[in-house]
Amino acid sequence: MVPFGRRGFVPADRGSGMVVADLHVHTTNSDGRLTLEQLPAAADAADVSAVAVTDHDRLHPELPTPVSTIDGVTVVHGIELRVESGDRRVDLLGYGVRRTPALESLVERLQTDRRERGRTIIERVEDRLGTEIPVDPRPGLGRPHIAEAIASASEYSYAGAFEELIGDGCPCYVPRNIPAFDDGLDVLREACGLVSLAHPHRYDDPAAALELCSALDAVERFYPYGRETDSELIERAIERYDLLVTGGSDAHDETVGKAGLDRSEYRGFRAAL
């Protein structure tokens, strides 16, 4: 456990040199910038020995086994799956993925929805701007890709594209299909070695989100929120539900290791996996 600073608050990530495993990384297979081939160099640059690839609602086609070694770096095949519990949406991180029929079917359905949703968003944006934007509907397409295309073809910045065009409630926004919490969890439990709640302090009601951990194996304890967070909520959930600890940078760029597990915590994760 990380020692407390001001009572009840700790940084959500770790200091330089402490992270050996970054368990939340996205690749070009979804909305990240790293290819699988570039991942070992990024890990070496951060002095990280293990990385989990957790692309959004998608399996990585070049990771056929739950755990691989690529140029000396341990790569855990994972997935980040958005699910809905009542009026609450949260992200689940599944680790040590096996390609079960149920998971492949769910992923295919979600990717079809992402493609069609992306097509509709693009059409709405182009109609509103009166110009084409350089992006096409495809598997793995996310709003960040569309925002980048908008920024390259208009006066909107990347942030402005979200704030004024494609963010939740904006004129070009289109909701996407999201599985129910119980349904998504059932699929992940069958396919994965363990399932964790992602970034609890990113939700509007972290305490309510953490209650879902009663059905999970782990919680993402370390995450680069960019601010101090009330760790007591997470620590109580860890104790109450006997949770494992995960952590990661949620990297969408080329830098990994901004948050993650130390050596002891990673040993516990691997043993459970």
VOMI-710807 format. One record per residue (C-alpha): x, y, z; residue in one letter; chain. Coordinates in steps of 0.1 Angstrom, whole numbers, plus 5000, padded with zeros to 4 digits. Last residue first. Example, Ala and Ser with C-alpha at 12.3 -4.5 7.8 and 13.67 -1.06 7.14 Angstrom:
BEGIN
<r><xx>5137</xx><yy>4989</yy><zz>5071</zz><res>s</res><chain>A</chain></r>
<r><xx>5123</xx><yy>4955</yy><zz>5078</zz><res>a</res><chain>A</chain></r>
END
This chain:
BEGIN
<r><xx>4960</xx><yy>4858</yy><zz>4864</zz><res>l</res><chain>A</chain></r>
<r><xx>4959</xx><yy>4857</yy><zz>4902</zz><res>a</res><chain>A</chain></r>
<r><xx>4996</xx><yy>4849</yy><zz>4904</zz><res>a</res><chain>A</chain></r>
<r><xx>5003</xx><yy>4876</yy><zz>4878</zz><res>r</res><chain>A</chain></r>
<r><xx>4984</xx><yy>4902</yy><zz>4898</zz><res>f</res><chain>A</chain></r>
<r><xx>5001</xx><yy>4894</yy><zz>4930</zz><res>g</res><chain>A</chain></r>
<r><xx>5035</xx><yy>4896</yy><zz>4913</zz><res>r</res><chain>A</chain></r>
<r><xx>5025</xx><yy>4929</yy><zz>4899</zz><res>y</res><chain>A</chain></r>
<r><xx>5017</xx><yy>4943</yy><zz>4933</zz><res>e</res><chain>A</chain></r>
<r><xx>5052</xx><yy>4933</yy><zz>4946</zz><res>s</res><chain>A</chain></r>
<r><xx>5070</xx><yy>4948</yy><zz>4916</zz><res>r</res><chain>A</chain></r>
<r><xx>5052</xx><yy>4981</yy><zz>4916</zz><res>d</res><chain>A</chain></r>
<r><xx>5020</xx><yy>4986</yy><zz>4897</zz><res>l</res><chain>A</chain></r>
<r><xx>5009</xx><yy>5012</yy><zz>4872</zz><res>g</res><chain>A</chain></r>
<r><xx>5009</xx><yy>5049</yy><zz>4863</zz><res>a</res><chain>A</chain></r>
<r><xx>5028</xx><yy>5071</yy><zz>4839</zz><res>k</res><chain>A</chain></r>
<r><xx>5044</xx><yy>5039</yy><zz>4826</zz><res>g</res><chain>A</chain></r>
<r><xx>5036</xx><yy>5043</yy><zz>4789</zz><res>v</res><chain>A</chain></r>
<r><xx>5042</xx><yy>5071</yy><zz>4765</zz><res>t</res><chain>A</chain></r>
<r><xx>5033</xx><yy>5068</yy><zz>4728</zz><res>e</res><chain>A</chain></r>
<r><xx>4998</xx><yy>5083</yy><zz>4731</zz><res>d</res><chain>A</chain></r>
<r><xx>4965</xx><yy>5067</yy><zz>4741</zz><res>h</res><chain>A</chain></r>
<r><xx>4980</xx><yy>5055</yy><zz>4774</zz><res>a</res><chain>A</chain></r>
<r><xx>4954</xx><yy>5046</yy><zz>4801</zz><res>d</res><chain>A</chain></r>
<r><xx>4984</xx><yy>5050</yy><zz>4825</zz><res>s</res><chain>A</chain></r>
<r><xx>4978</xx><yy>5018</yy><zz>4845</zz><res>g</res><chain>A</chain></r>
<r><xx>4969</xx><yy>5002</yy><zz>4877</zz><res>g</res><chain>A</chain></r>
<r><xx>4955</xx><yy>4970</yy><zz>4892</zz><res>t</res><chain>A</chain></r>
<r><xx>4950</xx><yy>4960</yy><zz>4928</zz><res>v</res><chain>A</chain></r>
<r><xx>4933</xx><yy>4928</yy><zz>4939</zz><res>l</res><chain>A</chain></r>
<r><xx>4901</xx><yy>4931</yy><zz>4958</zz><res>l</res><chain>A</chain></r>
<r><xx>4889</xx><yy>4916</yy><zz>4991</zz><res>d</res><chain>A</chain></r>
<r><xx>4855</xx><yy>4932</yy><zz>4987</zz><res>y</res><chain>A</chain></r>
<r><xx>4855</xx><yy>4952</yy><zz>5019</zz><res>r</res><chain>A</chain></r>
<r><xx>4892</xx><yy>4957</yy><zz>5021</zz><res>e</res><chain>A</chain></r>
<r><xx>4897</xx><yy>4969</yy><zz>4985</zz><res>i</res><chain>A</chain></r>
<r><xx>4865</xx><yy>4989</yy><zz>4987</zz><res>a</res><chain>A</chain></r>
<r><xx>4877</xx><yy>5007</yy><zz>5018</zz><res>r</res><chain>A</chain></r>
<r><xx>4910</xx><yy>5015</yy><zz>5001</zz><res>e</res><chain>A</chain></r>
<r><xx>4892</xx><yy>5028</yy><zz>4971</zz><res>i</res><chain>A</chain></r>
<r><xx>4870</xx><yy>5052</yy><zz>4990</zz><res>l</res><chain>A</chain></r>
<r><xx>4900</xx><yy>5061</yy><zz>5013</zz><res>e</res><chain>A</chain></r>
<r><xx>4920</xx><yy>5072</yy><zz>4983</zz><res>s</res><chain>A</chain></r>
<r><xx>4903</xx><yy>5105</yy><zz>4980</zz><res>d</res><chain>A</chain></r>
<r><xx>4919</xx><yy>5118</yy><zz>4948</zz><res>t</res><chain>A</chain></r>
<r><xx>4948</xx><yy>5142</yy><zz>4941</zz><res>e</res><chain>A</chain></r>
<r><xx>4949</xx><yy>5156</yy><zz>4906</zz><res>r</res><chain>A</chain></r>
<r><xx>4962</xx><yy>5147</yy><zz>4871</zz><res>g</res><chain>A</chain></r>
<r><xx>4940</xx><yy>5116</yy><zz>4871</zz><res>y</res><chain>A</chain></r>
<r><xx>4970</xx><yy>5094</yy><zz>4863</zz><res>p</res><chain>A</chain></r>
<r><xx>4957</xx><yy>5060</yy><zz>4875</zz><res>y</res><chain>A</chain></r>
<r><xx>4967</xx><yy>5037</yy><zz>4903</zz><res>f</res><chain>A</chain></r>
<r><xx>4941</xx><yy>5016</yy><zz>4922</zz><res>r</res><chain>A</chain></r>
<r><xx>4923</xx><yy>5001</yy><zz>4892</zz><res>e</res><chain>A</chain></r>
<r><xx>4900</xx><yy>4977</yy><zz>4911</zz><res>v</res><chain>A</chain></r>
<r><xx>4901</xx><yy>4939</yy><zz>4913</zz><res>a</res><chain>A</chain></r>
<r><xx>4882</xx><yy>4907</yy><zz>4912</zz><res>d</res><chain>A</chain></r>
<r><xx>4847</xx><yy>4920</yy><zz>4905</zz><res>l</res><chain>A</chain></r>
<r><xx>4811</xx><yy>4913</yy><zz>4917</zz><res>a</res><chain>A</chain></r>
<r><xx>4814</xx><yy>4934</yy><zz>4950</zz><res>s</res><chain>A</chain></r>
<r><xx>4833</xx><yy>4958</yy><zz>4928</zz><res>c</res><chain>A</chain></r>
<r><xx>4800</xx><yy>4973</yy><zz>4916</zz><res>l</res><chain>A</chain></r>
<r><xx>4799</xx><yy>4992</yy><zz>4949</zz><res>e</res><chain>A</chain></r>
<r><xx>4829</xx><yy>5011</yy><zz>4936</zz><res>l</res><chain>A</chain></r>
<r><xx>4808</xx><yy>5028</yy><zz>4910</zz><res>a</res><chain>A</chain></r>
<r><xx>4784</xx><yy>5041</yy><zz>4937</zz><res>a</res><chain>A</chain></r>
<r><xx>4814</xx><yy>5055</yy><zz>4956</zz><res>a</res><chain>A</chain></r>
<r><xx>4829</xx><yy>5071</yy><zz>4925</zz><res>p</res><chain>A</chain></r>
<r><xx>4797</xx><yy>5090</yy><zz>4916</zz><res>d</res><chain>A</chain></r>
<r><xx>4804</xx><yy>5112</yy><zz>4886</zz><res>d</res><chain>A</chain></r>
<r><xx>4829</xx><yy>5086</yy><zz>4873</zz><res>y</res><chain>A</chain></r>
<r><xx>4865</xx><yy>5094</yy><zz>4866</zz><res>r</res><chain>A</chain></r>
<r><xx>4874</xx><yy>5085</yy><zz>4902</zz><res>h</res><chain>A</chain></r>
<r><xx>4868</xx><yy>5048</yy><zz>4897</zz><res>p</res><chain>A</chain></r>
<r><xx>4895</xx><yy>5045</yy><zz>4869</zz><res>h</res><chain>A</chain></r>
<r><xx>4887</xx><yy>5010</yy><zz>4856</zz><res>a</res><chain>A</chain></r>
<r><xx>4869</xx><yy>4983</yy><zz>4876</zz><res>l</res><chain>A</chain></r>
<r><xx>4889</xx><yy>4950</yy><zz>4873</zz><res>s</res><chain>A</chain></r>
<r><xx>4882</xx><yy>4916</yy><zz>4858</zz><res>v</res><chain>A</chain></r>
<r><xx>4904</xx><yy>4885</yy><zz>4862</zz><res>l</res><chain>A</chain></r>
<r><xx>4917</xx><yy>4856</yy><zz>4841</zz><res>g</res><chain>A</chain></r>
<r><xx>4895</xx><yy>4865</yy><zz>4812</zz><res>c</res><chain>A</chain></r>
<r><xx>4871</xx><yy>4847</yy><zz>4788</zz><res>a</res><chain>A</chain></r>
<r><xx>4843</xx><yy>4833</yy><zz>4810</zz><res>e</res><chain>A</chain></r>
<r><xx>4844</xx><yy>4862</yy><zz>4835</zz><res>r</res><chain>A</chain></r>
<r><xx>4845</xx><yy>4886</yy><zz>4806</zz><res>l</res><chain>A</chain></r>
<r><xx>4812</xx><yy>4873</yy><zz>4791</zz><res>v</res><chain>A</chain></r>
<r><xx>4795</xx><yy>4872</yy><zz>4824</zz><res>d</res><chain>A</chain></r>
<r><xx>4807</xx><yy>4907</yy><zz>4832</zz><res>l</res><chain>A</chain></r>
<r><xx>4793</xx><yy>4921</yy><zz>4800</zz><res>g</res><chain>A</chain></r>
<r><xx>4759</xx><yy>4905</yy><zz>4806</zz><res>d</res><chain>A</chain></r>
<r><xx>4758</xx><yy>4916</yy><zz>4843</zz><res>d</res><chain>A</chain></r>
<r><xx>4768</xx><yy>4952</yy><zz>4835</zz><res>f</res><chain>A</chain></r>
<r><xx>4744</xx><yy>4956</yy><zz>4806</zz><res>a</res><chain>A</chain></r>
<r><xx>4759</xx><yy>4959</yy><zz>4771</zz><res>p</res><chain>A</chain></r>
<r><xx>4764</xx><yy>4993</yy><zz>4755</zz><res>i</res><chain>A</chain></r>
<r><xx>4752</xx><yy>5003</yy><zz>4721</zz><res>n</res><chain>A</chain></r>
<r><xx>4764</xx><yy>5038</yy><zz>4711</zz><res>r</res><chain>A</chain></r>
<r><xx>4750</xx><yy>5073</yy><zz>4715</zz><res>p</res><chain>A</chain></r>
<r><xx>4753</xx><yy>5097</yy><zz>4686</zz><res>v</res><chain>A</chain></r>
<r><xx>4767</xx><yy>5132</yy><zz>4691</zz><res>y</res><chain>A</chain></r>
<r><xx>4766</xx><yy>5157</yy><zz>4662</zz><res>c</res><chain>A</chain></r>
<r><xx>4746</xx><yy>5184</yy><zz>4679</zz><res>p</res><chain>A</chain></r>
<r><xx>4763</xx><yy>5180</yy><zz>4713</zz><res>c</res><chain>A</chain></r>
<r><xx>4747</xx><yy>5161</yy><zz>4742</zz><res>g</res><chain>A</chain></r>
<r><xx>4778</xx><yy>5140</yy><zz>4749</zz><res>d</res><chain>A</chain></r>
<r><xx>4807</xx><yy>5154</yy><zz>4729</zz><res>g</res><chain>A</chain></r>
<r><xx>4807</xx><yy>5154</yy><zz>4691</zz><res>i</res><chain>A</chain></r>
<r><xx>4803</xx><yy>5190</yy><zz>4680</zz><res>l</res><chain>A</chain></r>
<r><xx>4809</xx><yy>5219</yy><zz>4704</zz><res>e</res><chain>A</chain></r>
<r><xx>4831</xx><yy>5205</yy><zz>4733</zz><res>e</res><chain>A</chain></r>
<r><xx>4843</xx><yy>5175</yy><zz>4716</zz><res>f</res><chain>A</chain></r>
<r><xx>4854</xx><yy>5193</yy><zz>4684</zz><res>a</res><chain>A</chain></r>
<r><xx>4867</xx><yy>5221</yy><zz>4706</zz><res>g</res><chain>A</chain></r>
<r><xx>4891</xx><yy>5198</yy><zz>4723</zz><res>a</res><chain>A</chain></r>
<r><xx>4906</xx><yy>5187</yy><zz>4690</zz><res>y</res><chain>A</chain></r>
<r><xx>4906</xx><yy>5223</yy><zz>4678</zz><res>s</res><chain>A</chain></r>
<r><xx>4879</xx><yy>5236</yy><zz>4655</zz><res>y</res><chain>A</chain></r>
<r><xx>4888</xx><yy>5258</yy><zz>4626</zz><res>e</res><chain>A</chain></r>
<r><xx>4883</xx><yy>5230</yy><zz>4601</zz><res>s</res><chain>A</chain></r>
<r><xx>4899</xx><yy>5200</yy><zz>4583</zz><res>a</res><chain>A</chain></r>
<r><xx>4927</xx><yy>5189</yy><zz>4606</zz><res>s</res><chain>A</chain></r>
<r><xx>4908</xx><yy>5195</yy><zz>4638</zz><res>a</res><chain>A</chain></r>
<r><xx>4878</xx><yy>5176</yy><zz>4625</zz><res>i</res><chain>A</chain></r>
<r><xx>4900</xx><yy>5146</yy><zz>4616</zz><res>a</res><chain>A</chain></r>
<r><xx>4915</xx><yy>5146</yy><zz>4651</zz><res>e</res><chain>A</chain></r>
<r><xx>4880</xx><yy>5148</yy><zz>4666</zz><res>a</res><chain>A</chain></r>
<r><xx>4869</xx><yy>5119</yy><zz>4644</zz><res>i</res><chain>A</chain></r>
<r><xx>4898</xx><yy>5097</yy><zz>4656</zz><res>h</res><chain>A</chain></r>
<r><xx>4891</xx><yy>5107</yy><zz>4692</zz><res>p</res><chain>A</chain></r>
<r><xx>4854</xx><yy>5098</yy><zz>4687</zz><res>r</res><chain>A</chain></r>
<r><xx>4863</xx><yy>5062</yy><zz>4682</zz><res>g</res><chain>A</chain></r>
<r><xx>4869</xx><yy>5039</yy><zz>4652</zz><res>l</res><chain>A</chain></r>
<r><xx>4880</xx><yy>5004</yy><zz>4662</zz><res>g</res><chain>A</chain></r>
<r><xx>4864</xx><yy>4988</yy><zz>4631</zz><res>p</res><chain>A</chain></r>
<r><xx>4860</xx><yy>5013</yy><zz>4603</zz><res>r</res><chain>A</chain></r>
<r><xx>4840</xx><yy>5044</yy><zz>4593</zz><res>p</res><chain>A</chain></r>
<r><xx>4862</xx><yy>5068</yy><zz>4573</zz><res>d</res><chain>A</chain></r>
<r><xx>4882</xx><yy>5098</yy><zz>4583</zz><res>v</res><chain>A</chain></r>
<r><xx>4895</xx><yy>5129</yy><zz>4564</zz><res>p</res><chain>A</chain></r>
<r><xx>4866</xx><yy>5154</yy><zz>4570</zz><res>i</res><chain>A</chain></r>
<r><xx>4844</xx><yy>5165</yy><zz>4542</zz><res>e</res><chain>A</chain></r>
<r><xx>4830</xx><yy>5200</yy><zz>4541</zz><res>t</res><chain>A</chain></r>
<r><xx>4798</xx><yy>5219</yy><zz>4549</zz><res>g</res><chain>A</chain></r>
<r><xx>4806</xx><yy>5220</yy><zz>4585</zz><res>l</res><chain>A</chain></r>
<r><xx>4772</xx><yy>5209</yy><zz>4598</zz><res>r</res><chain>A</chain></r>
<r><xx>4767</xx><yy>5183</yy><zz>4570</zz><res>d</res><chain>A</chain></r>
<r><xx>4802</xx><yy>5170</yy><zz>4574</zz><res>e</res><chain>A</chain></r>
<r><xx>4797</xx><yy>5167</yy><zz>4612</zz><res>v</res><chain>A</chain></r>
<r><xx>4764</xx><yy>5149</yy><zz>4608</zz><res>r</res><chain>A</chain></r>
<r><xx>4778</xx><yy>5125</yy><zz>4582</zz><res>e</res><chain>A</chain></r>
<r><xx>4809</xx><yy>5118</yy><zz>4604</zz><res>i</res><chain>A</chain></r>
<r><xx>4787</xx><yy>5111</yy><zz>4634</zz><res>i</res><chain>A</chain></r>
<r><xx>4764</xx><yy>5087</yy><zz>4614</zz><res>t</res><chain>A</chain></r>
<r><xx>4794</xx><yy>5068</yy><zz>4600</zz><res>r</res><chain>A</chain></r>
<r><xx>4810</xx><yy>5066</yy><zz>4634</zz><res>g</res><chain>A</chain></r>
<r><xx>4778</xx><yy>5051</yy><zz>4648</zz><res>r</res><chain>A</chain></r>
<r><xx>4777</xx><yy>5026</yy><zz>4620</zz><res>e</res><chain>A</chain></r>
<r><xx>4813</xx><yy>5015</yy><zz>4626</zz><res>r</res><chain>A</chain></r>
<r><xx>4810</xx><yy>5015</yy><zz>4664</zz><res>r</res><chain>A</chain></r>
<r><xx>4778</xx><yy>4994</yy><zz>4661</zz><res>d</res><chain>A</chain></r>
<r><xx>4796</xx><yy>4969</yy><zz>4640</zz><res>t</res><chain>A</chain></r>
<r><xx>4824</xx><yy>4969</yy><zz>4665</zz><res>q</res><chain>A</chain></r>
<r><xx>4801</xx><yy>4963</yy><zz>4693</zz><res>l</res><chain>A</chain></r>
<r><xx>4785</xx><yy>4933</yy><zz>4676</zz><res>r</res><chain>A</chain></r>
<r><xx>4818</xx><yy>4918</yy><zz>4666</zz><res>e</res><chain>A</chain></r>
<r><xx>4831</xx><yy>4923</yy><zz>4702</zz><res>v</res><chain>A</chain></r>
<r><xx>4800</xx><yy>4905</yy><zz>4716</zz><res>l</res><chain>A</chain></r>
<r><xx>4803</xx><yy>4876</yy><zz>4692</zz><res>s</res><chain>A</chain></r>
<r><xx>4841</xx><yy>4873</yy><zz>4700</zz><res>e</res><chain>A</chain></r>
<r><xx>4834</xx><yy>4873</yy><zz>4737</zz><res>l</res><chain>A</chain></r>
<r><xx>4806</xx><yy>4847</yy><zz>4735</zz><res>a</res><chain>A</chain></r>
<r><xx>4827</xx><yy>4824</yy><zz>4712</zz><res>p</res><chain>A</chain></r>
<r><xx>4856</xx><yy>4825</yy><zz>4736</zz><res>t</res><chain>A</chain></r>
<r><xx>4889</xx><yy>4841</yy><zz>4725</zz><res>r</res><chain>A</chain></r>
<r><xx>4909</xx><yy>4839</yy><zz>4757</zz><res>r</res><chain>A</chain></r>
<r><xx>4919</xx><yy>4872</yy><zz>4774</zz><res>v</res><chain>A</chain></r>
<r><xx>4944</xx><yy>4874</yy><zz>4802</zz><res>g</res><chain>A</chain></r>
<r><xx>4929</xx><yy>4906</yy><zz>4817</zz><res>y</res><chain>A</chain></r>
<r><xx>4894</xx><yy>4921</yy><zz>4815</zz><res>g</res><chain>A</chain></r>
<r><xx>4892</xx><yy>4958</yy><zz>4823</zz><res>l</res><chain>A</chain></r>
<r><xx>4856</xx><yy>4970</yy><zz>4830</zz><res>l</res><chain>A</chain></r>
<r><xx>4845</xx><yy>5006</yy><zz>4821</zz><res>d</res><chain>A</chain></r>
<r><xx>4815</xx><yy>5022</yy><zz>4838</zz><res>v</res><chain>A</chain></r>
<r><xx>4782</xx><yy>5036</yy><zz>4827</zz><res>r</res><chain>A</chain></r>
<r><xx>4755</xx><yy>5045</yy><zz>4853</zz><res>r</res><chain>A</chain></r>
<r><xx>4718</xx><yy>5049</yy><zz>4847</zz><res>d</res><chain>A</chain></r>
<r><xx>4711</xx><yy>5013</yy><zz>4857</zz><res>g</res><chain>A</chain></r>
<r><xx>4744</xx><yy>4995</yy><zz>4853</zz><res>s</res><chain>A</chain></r>
<r><xx>4758</xx><yy>5000</yy><zz>4818</zz><res>e</res><chain>A</chain></r>
<r><xx>4790</xx><yy>4985</yy><zz>4804</zz><res>v</res><chain>A</chain></r>
<r><xx>4821</xx><yy>4998</yy><zz>4786</zz><res>r</res><chain>A</chain></r>
<r><xx>4846</xx><yy>4970</yy><zz>4779</zz><res>l</res><chain>A</chain></r>
<r><xx>4884</xx><yy>4976</yy><zz>4781</zz><res>e</res><chain>A</chain></r>
<r><xx>4902</xx><yy>4945</yy><zz>4768</zz><res>i</res><chain>A</chain></r>
<r><xx>4933</xx><yy>4926</yy><zz>4778</zz><res>g</res><chain>A</chain></r>
<r><xx>4961</xx><yy>4906</yy><zz>4763</zz><res>h</res><chain>A</chain></r>
<r><xx>4991</xx><yy>4908</yy><zz>4787</zz><res>v</res><chain>A</chain></r>
<r><xx>5024</xx><yy>4917</yy><zz>4771</zz><res>v</res><chain>A</chain></r>
<r><xx>5056</xx><yy>4908</yy><zz>4789</zz><res>t</res><chain>A</chain></r>
<r><xx>5085</xx><yy>4927</yy><zz>4774</zz><res>v</res><chain>A</chain></r>
<r><xx>5116</xx><yy>4909</yy><zz>4762</zz><res>g</res><chain>A</chain></r>
<r><xx>5112</xx><yy>4917</yy><zz>4725</zz><res>d</res><chain>A</chain></r>
<r><xx>5075</xx><yy>4906</yy><zz>4727</zz><res>i</res><chain>A</chain></r>
<r><xx>5065</xx><yy>4881</yy><zz>4753</zz><res>t</res><chain>A</chain></r>
<r><xx>5029</xx><yy>4869</yy><zz>4753</zz><res>s</res><chain>A</chain></r>
<r><xx>5001</xx><yy>4865</yy><zz>4779</zz><res>v</res><chain>A</chain></r>
<r><xx>4965</xx><yy>4855</yy><zz>4771</zz><res>p</res><chain>A</chain></r>
<r><xx>4974</xx><yy>4840</yy><zz>4737</zz><res>t</res><chain>A</chain></r>
<r><xx>4967</xx><yy>4850</yy><zz>4701</zz><res>p</res><chain>A</chain></r>
<r><xx>4978</xx><yy>4887</yy><zz>4705</zz><res>l</res><chain>A</chain></r>
<r><xx>4982</xx><yy>4899</yy><zz>4669</zz><res>e</res><chain>A</chain></r>
<r><xx>4944</xx><yy>4904</yy><zz>4663</zz><res>p</res><chain>A</chain></r>
<r><xx>4940</xx><yy>4926</yy><zz>4694</zz><res>h</res><chain>A</chain></r>
<r><xx>4905</xx><yy>4921</yy><zz>4709</zz><res>l</res><chain>A</chain></r>
<r><xx>4881</xx><yy>4950</yy><zz>4708</zz><res>r</res><chain>A</chain></r>
<r><xx>4856</xx><yy>4968</yy><zz>4730</zz><res>d</res><chain>A</chain></r>
<r><xx>4882</xx><yy>4995</yy><zz>4736</zz><res>h</res><chain>A</chain></r>
<r><xx>4918</xx><yy>4982</yy><zz>4735</zz><res>d</res><chain>A</chain></r>
<r><xx>4934</xx><yy>4970</yy><zz>4767</zz><res>t</res><chain>A</chain></r>
<r><xx>4970</xx><yy>4960</yy><zz>4759</zz><res>v</res><chain>A</chain></r>
<r><xx>4985</xx><yy>4951</yy><zz>4793</zz><res>a</res><chain>A</chain></r>
<r><xx>5022</xx><yy>4960</yy><zz>4797</zz><res>v</res><chain>A</chain></r>
<r><xx>5051</xx><yy>4944</yy><zz>4816</zz><res>a</res><chain>A</chain></r>
<r><xx>5088</xx><yy>4952</yy><zz>4821</zz><res>s</res><chain>A</chain></r>
<r><xx>5085</xx><yy>4990</yy><zz>4824</zz><res>v</res><chain>A</chain></r>
<r><xx>5117</xx><yy>5011</yy><zz>4823</zz><res>d</res><chain>A</chain></r>
<r><xx>5097</xx><yy>5039</yy><zz>4807</zz><res>a</res><chain>A</chain></r>
<r><xx>5119</xx><yy>5039</yy><zz>4776</zz><res>a</res><chain>A</chain></r>
<r><xx>5119</xx><yy>5001</yy><zz>4776</zz><res>d</res><chain>A</chain></r>
<r><xx>5081</xx><yy>5001</yy><zz>4776</zz><res>a</res><chain>A</chain></r>
<r><xx>5079</xx><yy>5025</yy><zz>4747</zz><res>a</res><chain>A</chain></r>
<r><xx>5105</xx><yy>5003</yy><zz>4728</zz><res>a</res><chain>A</chain></r>
<r><xx>5085</xx><yy>4972</yy><zz>4735</zz><res>p</res><chain>A</chain></r>
<r><xx>5052</xx><yy>4988</yy><zz>4724</zz><res>l</res><chain>A</chain></r>
<r><xx>5064</xx><yy>5000</yy><zz>4689</zz><res>q</res><chain>A</chain></r>
<r><xx>5056</xx><yy>4966</yy><zz>4672</zz><res>e</res><chain>A</chain></r>
<r><xx>5022</xx><yy>4965</yy><zz>4689</zz><res>l</res><chain>A</chain></r>
<r><xx>5014</xx><yy>4998</yy><zz>4673</zz><res>t</res><chain>A</chain></r>
<r><xx>5012</xx><yy>5028</yy><zz>4696</zz><res>l</res><chain>A</chain></r>
<r><xx>4989</xx><yy>5058</yy><zz>4688</zz><res>r</res><chain>A</chain></r>
<r><xx>4958</xx><yy>5047</yy><zz>4707</zz><res>g</res><chain>A</chain></r>
<r><xx>4921</xx><yy>5047</yy><zz>4696</zz><res>d</res><chain>A</chain></r>
<r><xx>4914</xx><yy>5011</yy><zz>4689</zz><res>s</res><chain>A</chain></r>
<r><xx>4938</xx><yy>4987</yy><zz>4672</zz><res>n</res><chain>A</chain></r>
<r><xx>4962</xx><yy>5017</yy><zz>4670</zz><res>t</res><chain>A</chain></r>
<r><xx>4971</xx><yy>5007</yy><zz>4706</zz><res>t</res><chain>A</chain></r>
<r><xx>4956</xx><yy>5014</yy><zz>4740</zz><res>h</res><chain>A</chain></r>
<r><xx>4974</xx><yy>5008</yy><zz>4774</zz><res>v</res><chain>A</chain></r>
<r><xx>4961</xx><yy>5000</yy><zz>4808</zz><res>h</res><chain>A</chain></r>
<r><xx>4982</xx><yy>4975</yy><zz>4829</zz><res>l</res><chain>A</chain></r>
<r><xx>5014</xx><yy>4994</yy><zz>4831</zz><res>d</res><chain>A</chain></r>
<r><xx>5038</xx><yy>4971</yy><zz>4850</zz><res>a</res><chain>A</chain></r>
<r><xx>5072</xx><yy>4979</yy><zz>4866</zz><res>v</res><chain>A</chain></r>
<r><xx>5062</xx><yy>5013</yy><zz>4880</zz><res>v</res><chain>A</chain></r>
<r><xx>5084</xx><yy>5025</yy><zz>4908</zz><res>m</res><chain>A</chain></r>
<r><xx>5111</xx><yy>5043</yy><zz>4888</zz><res>g</res><chain>A</chain></r>
<r><xx>5095</xx><yy>5077</yy><zz>4885</zz><res>s</res><chain>A</chain></r>
<r><xx>5068</xx><yy>5083</yy><zz>4912</zz><res>g</res><chain>A</chain></r>
<r><xx>5035</xx><yy>5066</yy><zz>4912</zz><res>r</res><chain>A</chain></r>
<r><xx>4999</xx><yy>5074</yy><zz>4900</zz><res>d</res><chain>A</chain></r>
<r><xx>4968</xx><yy>5083</yy><zz>4919</zz><res>a</res><chain>A</chain></r>
<r><xx>4986</xx><yy>5107</yy><zz>4943</zz><res>p</res><chain>A</chain></r>
<r><xx>4974</xx><yy>5101</yy><zz>4978</zz><res>v</res><chain>A</chain></r>
<r><xx>4947</xx><yy>5116</yy><zz>4999</zz><res>f</res><chain>A</chain></r>
<r><xx>4930</xx><yy>5104</yy><zz>5032</zz><res>g</res><chain>A</chain></r>
<r><xx>4953</xx><yy>5123</yy><zz>5055</zz><res>r</res><chain>A</chain></r>
<r><xx>4978</xx><yy>5145</yy><zz>5036</zz><res>r</res><chain>A</chain></r>
<r><xx>5004</xx><yy>5121</yy><zz>5024</zz><res>g</res><chain>A</chain></r>
<r><xx>4995</xx><yy>5085</yy><zz>5028</zz><res>f</res><chain>A</chain></r>
<r><xx>5019</xx><yy>5056</yy><zz>5022</zz><res>p</res><chain>A</chain></r>
<r><xx>5012</xx><yy>5035</yy><zz>4992</zz><res>v</res><chain>A</chain></r>
<r><xx>5000</xx><yy>5000</yy><zz>5000</zz><res>m</res><chain>A</chain></r>
END
